[in-house]
């Protein structure tokens, strides 16, 4: 699955180029039942998303839960990573935020 599956694609009216629209992501508070792991050397957020959620496009849940905002997706094996387990409320908030934003 594409890591951009949840991103709106728009066509620039001026030149016809495809551009990615804005995607809003919810905050992801710590919850009982979250897993804490040390990634293997070379593991990335999308591989963890596939391992835990069977969907690489949910990489943003792991990135958001761990404040990974520098654009790097390779994980440091010395740094503990939180893997949210109850993702249904996170996905519902994601849909709500983006539906509201798109309807403006």
Secondary structure, DSSP 8 states (H G I E B T S, - for coil): --TTTTS-EEE-TTT--EEE-----------TT-EEEE--TT-BHHHHHHHHHS-GGGHHHHHHHTT--SS--B--TTSEEEE-S--HHHHHHHHHHHHHHHT-
